[in-house]
Amino acid sequence: MSVACLLTAAAASAQQPSSAEPTPATSSPADASTPAPAAPSSTDSSSIDMDLDALLATQSAEPASAPAAASTDATPAASSETNTASDTPAAATPASSTDNAAINAGAESPSATPADAAPNSDASYALIPVAFKKEESGAETQAIREAPTHLEEIVVTATKRPQLVREIPASIAVLTGDKLEEMGAHELKDFIQSVPGINSQDEIAGIQRKLSVRGVGPDTGTNQTVGIVYGDVPMSDPYGSYTIADPDPWDLSTVEVLKGPQGTLFGATSLAGLIRYVPNSPELGRWGGRVSADWVHVTDGGTEPSFAGVLNIPVGEKVAMRFAGTWQHKPGLLDIDNPAYKKVDADDGYTRTGRAMALWQPTEDLAVNLWYVRGQRNADELGYITNDKGVFVRDDAVAPSLVRNGYSLANLDVRYNFDWATLVSITSYQTKNSFNDADTSYLVLPLAQAGIRTLHATRDVKTSGYLQELRLVSPGDGPWTWMGGVFYSTYKADMDTILYAYPALPLIANLLNLVPPELLAGLYTPNGIIATKAGFHPIKASEKAVFGEVSRKVGDDWTFTLGARVYEAGVSGTAVKTGLLSVVGGLNGESGSSQTLESVGKGFSPKVAATWHFTDDIMFYGTVSRGFQYGGFNVGTLGSVPPKFKSSTLWNHELGVRTDWMDSTLRFDFTALYVIWKNPQVNQVKNETSGYTDNVGGARNIGGETTITYLTPISGLKLESAASYIVSETSKPFTDVSGTVVQPGTALPSSPKIQASNTISYGFGIGEWQTQTALQHTYQGKAWNNIVHDVEVGGYNLLNLSFSVTRADLSFVPSMSLSINNLTGTSAATSALGGSGTVPGSPELSAIVTPRPYVFTQPRSFRLNLSAKF
């Protein structure tokens, strides 16, 4: 493999600050007015596990009369696309918004709302910004055990106000907290492949996970295209792919997956879409909690436990606090057998998360929410393998490859209801850190197998960001609804990527003989010789934006929506590069260089949408929206590279239909889409030594997504199916740095044509026990790992089987679940790094270089979970 491969694959060379169209890591949060809730049952996997009575209790001066226990008969399979409906027993209490759960005191509790009912137009705006989990009482046990009779709707806040998900002119997938726990999800990779239209290539060799939506995804080291939002606070960096927050989904109300650009309301970090984590909020007037323990065994790997707990504490009638935490020991799978380093299950790791939340509601019109979230992940191995056979044994790892990632987030949310609108203030501060030390000695295989260390790369990134947003949201009454706000954020990052080398590597030994000793000062360290070092010290970014959206109902059947975001952003920083390779081929023969870079960008991001209710059971919609992604600066490690790369923009066009049949027991949805992507960002390598980011002239994506849900006449039996077919390819010729012409029609990286998810679930009662069984199938189509198609990944089927049993009539609601993931033991590559596998001018070294690292599907695993509530 070339030195370039070392830089791009192993070192993940220090990446670029944005220039043209930014929205910093902290982007617009979500809020909303609360419509009269639809009636998803808490007993179904896709419903929001909340109760209107509990919502009223949070707004009432009187505390809730008694704690109650939550339903646990959720289907473990993940909902896809618009398949976010719930199945409501006739006696079940209707659920509320998945996000802004509270309604004003004095509101009457409605009866269950059918799927085709619209939200109540005079519902009050929510004061509590995130949902809480309502524990089911013993009196509701019978409702829990009753089989659902029709599919119901749920409410989300994708447009920053609660709406029935099937009334929103966009594609949204919702996974409930119960469903995520039934799946045994502890991180994003545990559930995201269940949503067709989204592809994930796993983290590999210290390079962060690549997420793509509808074929729009990042190349190695380029800016991310999918945003991560926690509660109301975006957590994606505005540029680069260094630290992607990956919260444990324990004690969440929902995870909402929004497909298509969300730039109008959420900014640049959501070019292709976003993933939004909605935590449960504190409950006024109620003590309660849950505890959970599970054990996971991986075939040919380890067996390790995980523990989680949540506690809700009322303080008087107007204050409540909620504490949640998890501790996970992730089983290892990779065995290392090298003369210098031996370890069984070397890639086991530890993840810890914690969340503290406080709610103060002194009046019916004012609510103050304060919370703090923290997460940390530690492991001694990055977990990749260096063969394409899926064998989890390495004899070429000379030393551990450490990873230490963490994040923290503090947020103050204040809301006040006026008669004519609700004012929302969001103030947040977040930090992230990422450090990994990847041993890359495997690149010179014979020396590595002999236990001789030749190369290793470190990446150290520390970021911080501040956000302030003010917005006004209109009530839901009348033909007009509107929302508008102002946004300001600042961001700072310090980052270094260093490739260390040792004289045992022939190339390094030869270079040392060519360089005068006086130019090598400072390059010798205890970690090795600094071959390359690139970074920013620091990068500072700021953004000012005004955004809004207005909707108008025309008659009973039509609704038209216009939205826009106007922004101005600036980025500045000092880029530094040094190292042995810079001495050899850098600027004027000096051992290092430094340059100050600055860029200011302005932009306008619009959105137009319409819905038409052809009948009560059939709705058509159309949406045109624009997304944008940061550009940035390049720092070459040897010789010159283009100083900047362009921001990319995307226009998304989609037409959809949503239908209900057979008394709301059968649901069919279809969305056709056409995406025009200008200036996609790709990774390039110059002179086989220096990695940088460039732009392909253009790309286009065309295809469709469909969802079918059927509640069969057999009591408790439900069928769900979702699929996508999307062709994502370049639309203009592109000449890469080697002179190879990438022709129009070339498939984009991380973009499978076909994805599918199918679930059969069956629930039934045995005496006082309620059981739930689910079989889930997912298919990930084939995709390429980069724009020049070095390695094909994907193209595999997975089967997951789960069974749970719950006793909801007991005060502590005992529950046990058993699950088997990858039932058939499928082995397939999910991620791979590209590279030519050659060393310039050295056929001998090229012949012995290992081409690239891989990540494969995890073998069959078994999970046992025990939980209780109080």
Order of alpha helices (4+ residues) and beta strands (2+ residues): alpha-beta-alpha-beta-beta-beta-beta-alpha-beta-beta-beta-beta-beta-alpha-beta-beta-beta-beta-beta-beta-beta-beta-beta-beta-beta-alpha-beta-beta-alpha-beta-beta-beta-alpha-beta-beta-beta-beta-beta-beta-beta-beta-beta-beta-beta-beta-beta-beta-beta-beta-beta-alpha-beta-beta
